[in-house]
Amino acid sequence: MRHLLSTRELARDEAIELLDIAEDMARVQDREVKKLPTLRGKTVVNLFFEDSTRTRISFEAAAKRLSADVINFSAKGSSVSKGESLKDTAQTLAAIGADGVVIRHGASGAPQVLAHSGWIDAGVINAGDGTHEHPTQALLDAFTLRRRIHGAGASRGRDLDGVRVVIVGDVLHSRVARSNVWLLHTLGAKVDLVAPPTLLPVDTSAWPARIGYDLDEAVDSAPDAVMMLRIQQERMHGGFFPNSREYARAWGLDDERFRRLPADTMVMHPGPMNRGLEISAAAADSAQSSVLEQVANGVSVRMAALYLLLAGEEGAR
């Protein structure tokens, strides 16, 4: 694997291999010494043009636990804020010898440009680009689902065949939803998207997902998992719904809807959560919630991604 830019490009075998390696990395997290020497001497740059504390910290922890050197680059206060281009930044990273670049960018397609431009000879991981994709978030979601359904360790080599996942909320602005739709489909799951019409893309005809508008109907259909999406108000420049109270009433996983879910239905959220808007405190803090598992699993999955990109055959030997 040279780059990790999109789940749409991942073959089933590649996705399962990455999830299986993440199982190995998860076992490392249970040891007293949580470090591996795998990427000693490698340099990983976290190149974040958008703020994201959770994702950046997760990638930083993953790289350091593989013994890589980590450079955190924030666009705010840097030369980027003074007008430096992505090309100039990439050439600077190439000059300092970056082996891997984890990039988050507000423009859809920026990681692809960086990976295929020839400006830098480094493995590139997409940590979220515009409203396009966020592949490692989808991978950690699939990893969490697999472990809950098949059991930690016992999930090795397993897909998600027949598992039904309902993704609810701001699909229009969500790169998490897009990455999950493609990856879950690749792994055999059935995906339902539930949202108000104003928060769905204009054309989803090519998406391997069923579209619905009624959250109550989805809740009563006994899904294996319900994934609530964050309302991305920072990307909204118009009236996508009347107000927060109306959204919570019609599209939020409130206490009453949560009580109607089967006891074994997982409640997922990519974070950060708007409690009381898309999800109630009772649902977020319940035993059915996998929110904290998702955060912990994110480190294992990102360790696996960095391992595959930067260790290669040498790491396998």
C-alpha positions as CSV (number, residue, x, y, z in Angstrom):
1,M,0.0,0.0,0.0
2,R,1.6,3.3,-1.1
3,H,-1.1,5.8,0.1
4,L,-4.4,5.7,2.0
5,L,-6.6,8.3,0.3
6,S,-10.1,6.9,0.1
7,T,-12.0,3.8,1.2
8,R,-13.7,3.7,-2.2
9,E,-10.4,2.6,-3.6
10,L,-9.8,-0.1,-1.0
11,A,-10.3,-3.7,-2.0
12,R,-12.0,-6.1,0.5
13,D,-8.7,-8.0,1.1
14,E,-6.8,-4.8,1.7
15,A,-9.4,-3.6,4.2
16,I,-9.4,-6.9,6.1
17,E,-5.6,-7.0,6.1
18,L,-5.5,-3.5,7.6
19,L,-8.1,-4.4,10.2
20,D,-6.3,-7.6,11.1
21,I,-3.0,-5.7,11.6
22,A,-4.9,-3.3,13.8
23,E,-5.9,-6.3,16.0
24,D,-2.1,-6.9,16.5
25,M,-1.6,-3.3,17.3
26,A,-4.5,-3.3,19.8
27,R,-2.7,-6.1,21.7
28,V,0.3,-3.9,22.0
29,Q,-1.8,-1.3,23.8
30,D,-2.5,-3.8,26.6
31,R,1.2,-4.2,27.3
32,E,3.1,-2.3,29.9
33,V,5.5,-1.0,27.3
34,K,3.3,0.2,24.4
35,K,6.0,0.9,21.9
36,L,7.3,-1.0,18.9
37,P,10.5,-0.3,17.1
38,T,8.9,-0.8,13.6
39,L,9.2,2.8,12.3
40,R,12.4,3.8,14.1
41,G,14.3,6.3,11.9
42,K,11.1,7.3,9.9
43,T,9.7,10.8,10.1
44,V,5.9,11.3,10.0
45,V,4.5,14.8,9.5
46,N,1.0,15.7,10.6
47,L,0.1,18.4,8.1
48,F,-3.2,19.9,9.3
49,F,-4.7,22.8,7.4
50,E,-7.9,22.4,9.5
51,D,-8.2,22.1,13.2
52,S,-8.8,18.6,14.6
53,T,-7.5,17.8,18.0
54,R,-8.8,14.2,18.2
55,T,-7.5,13.1,14.8
56,R,-4.1,14.8,15.1
57,I,-3.5,13.4,18.7
58,S,-4.5,9.9,17.5
59,F,-2.1,10.0,14.6
60,E,0.6,11.4,16.8
61,A,0.1,8.7,19.4
62,A,0.1,6.0,16.6
63,A,3.3,7.2,15.1
64,K,5.1,7.5,18.4
65,R,4.1,4.1,19.5
66,L,5.7,2.8,16.3
67,S,8.9,4.8,17.3
68,A,8.7,7.2,14.4
69,D,9.8,10.8,14.8
70,V,6.7,13.1,14.6
71,I,6.5,16.7,13.3
72,N,3.2,18.5,13.9
73,F,2.5,21.2,11.3
74,S,-0.4,23.6,11.8
75,A,-1.4,26.0,9.0
76,K,-2.4,28.7,11.5
77,G,0.5,30.9,12.2
78,S,2.6,29.2,9.6
79,S,3.7,30.3,6.1
80,V,0.5,28.9,4.8
81,S,-1.4,31.7,6.5
82,K,0.9,34.0,4.6
83,G,0.0,32.6,1.3
84,E,2.4,29.6,0.8
85,S,1.0,27.0,-1.6
86,L,0.5,23.3,-1.0
87,K,3.3,22.7,-3.5
88,D,5.8,24.9,-1.6
89,T,4.8,23.2,1.7
90,A,5.3,19.8,0.2
91,Q,8.7,20.7,-1.2
92,T,9.7,21.9,2.3
93,L,8.6,18.6,3.8
94,A,10.6,16.7,1.1
95,A,13.7,18.7,1.9
96,I,13.5,17.7,5.6
97,G,13.1,14.1,4.6
98,A,9.5,13.3,5.5
99,D,8.7,9.6,5.0
100,G,5.0,9.9,5.7
101,V,2.5,12.8,5.6
102,V,-0.8,12.7,7.3
103,I,-2.8,15.6,5.7
104,R,-6.1,17.2,6.7
105,H,-7.3,19.9,4.3
106,G,-10.4,21.9,3.7
107,A,-10.3,21.3,-0.1
108,S,-11.6,18.0,-1.4
109,G,-8.9,16.2,-3.3
110,A,-5.9,17.9,-1.7
111,P,-4.4,14.6,-0.4
112,Q,-4.7,13.1,-3.9
113,V,-2.9,16.1,-5.4
114,L,-0.1,15.7,-2.8
115,A,0.2,12.0,-3.3
116,H,0.4,12.0,-7.1
117,S,2.0,15.4,-7.8
118,G,5.6,14.2,-7.6
119,W,6.4,17.1,-5.2
120,I,7.2,14.7,-2.4
121,D,8.3,11.0,-2.3
122,A,6.3,10.0,0.9
123,G,3.4,7.9,1.8
124,V,0.3,10.0,2.2
125,I,-2.7,9.4,4.5
126,N,-5.9,11.3,4.1
127,A,-7.0,12.6,7.5
128,G,-10.1,14.3,6.0
129,D,-10.4,16.4,2.9
130,G,-13.2,18.9,2.4
131,T,-16.5,17.0,2.1
132,H,-14.8,14.1,0.4
133,E,-13.5,11.3,2.7
134,H,-12.0,10.4,6.0
135,P,-10.8,6.9,5.5
136,T,-9.1,6.1,8.9
137,Q,-12.3,7.1,10.7
138,A,-14.3,4.6,8.6
139,L,-11.7,2.0,9.3
140,L,-11.8,2.5,13.0
141,D,-15.6,2.4,12.9
142,A,-15.5,-0.9,11.0
143,F,-12.8,-2.2,13.4
144,T,-15.1,-1.3,16.4
145,L,-18.1,-3.0,14.8
146,R,-16.1,-6.1,14.0
147,R,-14.9,-6.4,17.6
148,R,-18.3,-5.9,19.1
149,I,-20.0,-8.4,16.8
150,H,-17.3,-11.1,16.5
151,G,-15.3,-10.5,19.7
152,A,-11.8,-9.0,20.1
153,G,-9.2,-11.3,18.5
154,A,-11.9,-13.6,17.1
155,S,-12.7,-11.0,14.5
156,R,-9.4,-11.6,12.5
157,G,-10.1,-12.3,8.9
158,R,-13.9,-11.5,9.3
159,D,-15.9,-9.1,7.3
160,L,-19.2,-7.5,8.2
161,D,-21.4,-9.6,5.9
162,G,-25.1,-9.0,6.7
163,V,-24.5,-6.4,9.4
164,R,-27.0,-3.5,9.1
165,V,-25.8,0.1,9.9
166,V,-28.0,3.2,10.0
167,I,-26.1,6.4,9.5
168,V,-28.1,9.5,10.7
169,G,-27.8,13.2,10.3
170,D,-25.7,15.7,8.3
171,V,-24.7,13.4,5.4
172,L,-24.3,16.3,3.1
173,H,-21.2,17.7,4.8
174,S,-19.9,14.5,6.2
175,R,-16.7,12.9,4.9
176,V,-17.1,10.3,7.6
177,A,-20.5,9.2,6.1
178,R,-19.0,8.9,2.6
179,S,-16.0,6.8,3.7
180,N,-18.3,4.6,5.8
181,V,-20.7,4.0,3.0
182,W,-18.0,2.6,0.7
183,L,-16.0,0.7,3.3
184,L,-19.0,-0.9,5.0
185,H,-20.4,-2.0,1.6
186,T,-17.0,-3.4,0.7
187,L,-17.0,-5.5,3.9
188,G,-20.5,-6.8,3.2
189,A,-22.6,-4.6,5.4
190,K,-26.0,-3.0,4.5
191,V,-26.1,0.7,5.0
192,D,-29.1,3.0,5.4
193,L,-28.7,6.8,5.3
194,V,-31.4,8.7,7.3
195,A,-31.5,12.5,7.1
196,P,-33.7,15.4,6.3
197,P,-33.7,16.0,2.5
198,T,-31.8,19.2,2.9
199,L,-28.9,17.4,4.5
200,L,-28.5,14.7,1.8
201,P,-26.3,15.2,-1.4
202,V,-28.3,16.0,-4.5
203,D,-27.3,12.7,-6.2
204,T,-26.7,9.5,-4.2
205,S,-27.7,7.2,-7.0
206,A,-24.2,5.7,-7.3
207,W,-23.9,5.2,-3.5
208,P,-24.3,1.6,-2.2
209,A,-26.8,2.7,0.4
210,R,-30.6,3.0,0.9
211,I,-31.9,6.5,1.6
212,G,-34.6,7.2,4.2
213,Y,-36.1,10.2,5.9
214,D,-37.8,8.7,9.0
215,L,-35.5,8.1,12.0
216,D,-38.3,6.5,14.0
217,E,-38.8,3.9,11.3
218,A,-35.1,3.2,11.2
219,V,-34.9,2.8,15.0
220,D,-37.8,0.4,15.0
221,S,-36.2,-1.8,12.3
222,A,-33.7,-3.2,14.8
223,P,-30.4,-2.3,13.1
224,D,-27.0,-3.7,14.4
225,A,-25.6,-0.2,14.8
226,V,-26.8,3.4,14.7
227,M,-24.2,6.0,13.8
228,M,-25.1,9.6,14.6
229,L,-23.3,12.2,12.7
230,R,-22.2,15.6,14.0
231,I,-24.1,18.6,12.7
232,Q,-21.3,20.6,11.0
233,Q,-22.5,24.1,11.6
234,E,-19.1,25.5,10.6
235,R,-19.8,24.2,7.0
236,M,-23.4,25.5,6.8
237,H,-24.2,28.8,5.2
238,G,-27.9,28.5,4.9
239,G,-31.1,27.3,6.6
240,F,-30.7,23.5,6.4
241,F,-33.2,23.0,9.2
242,P,-35.5,25.4,11.1
243,N,-33.6,25.4,14.4
244,S,-31.7,23.1,16.8
245,R,-34.8,22.2,18.8
246,E,-36.7,21.0,15.7
247,Y,-33.6,19.1,14.5
248,A,-33.3,17.3,17.8
249,R,-37.0,16.5,17.9
250,A,-37.0,14.9,14.4
251,W,-33.5,13.6,13.9
252,G,-31.8,13.3,17.3
253,L,-31.3,10.0,19.1
254,D,-33.1,11.2,22.2
255,D,-33.9,9.1,25.3
256,E,-37.2,7.8,24.0
257,R,-35.7,6.6,20.7
258,F,-32.7,5.1,22.5
259,R,-35.0,3.1,24.8
260,R,-36.7,1.6,21.7
261,L,-33.4,0.3,20.3
262,P,-32.6,-3.4,20.9
263,A,-30.2,-4.0,23.8
264,D,-27.5,-5.2,21.4
265,T,-27.7,-2.3,19.0
266,M,-24.4,-0.3,19.0
267,V,-24.6,3.5,19.3
268,M,-21.8,5.1,17.4
269,H,-20.6,8.7,16.9
270,P,-17.4,10.0,15.2
271,G,-17.1,12.9,17.7
272,P,-17.0,15.5,18.9
273,M,-20.6,15.1,20.0
274,N,-23.3,17.9,20.3
275,R,-25.1,16.4,23.3
276,G,-28.8,17.2,23.3
277,L,-28.7,17.9,19.5
278,E,-27.9,14.8,17.6
279,I,-27.5,12.5,20.6
280,S,-28.8,12.5,24.2
281,A,-26.5,12.1,27.2
282,A,-28.2,8.8,28.1
283,A,-27.4,7.3,24.7
284,A,-23.9,8.7,24.6
285,D,-23.0,7.3,28.0
286,S,-24.8,4.0,27.8
287,A,-23.2,0.5,27.7
288,Q,-24.4,0.3,24.1
289,S,-22.3,3.3,23.2
290,S,-19.0,2.6,21.5
291,V,-17.8,6.3,21.4
292,L,-14.8,5.8,23.7
293,E,-14.0,2.5,22.1
294,Q,-13.9,4.3,18.7
295,V,-11.3,6.8,20.1
296,A,-9.1,4.0,21.6
297,N,-9.4,1.9,18.4
298,G,-8.4,4.9,16.3
299,V,-4.8,4.6,17.6
300,S,-4.6,0.9,16.7
301,V,-6.1,1.4,13.2
302,R,-3.8,4.4,12.5
303,M,-0.8,2.4,13.7
304,A,-1.8,-0.3,11.2
305,A,-2.1,2.3,8.4
306,L,1.3,3.8,9.1
307,Y,2.8,0.3,9.4
308,L,1.5,-0.7,6.0
309,L,2.6,2.5,4.3
310,L,6.0,3.0,5.8
311,A,7.3,-0.4,6.9
312,G,6.3,-2.4,3.8
313,E,8.2,-5.7,3.1
314,E,11.0,-4.7,5.5
315,G,8.5,-4.4,8.3
316,A,6.9,-7.7,7.4
317,R,10.3,-9.4,7.5
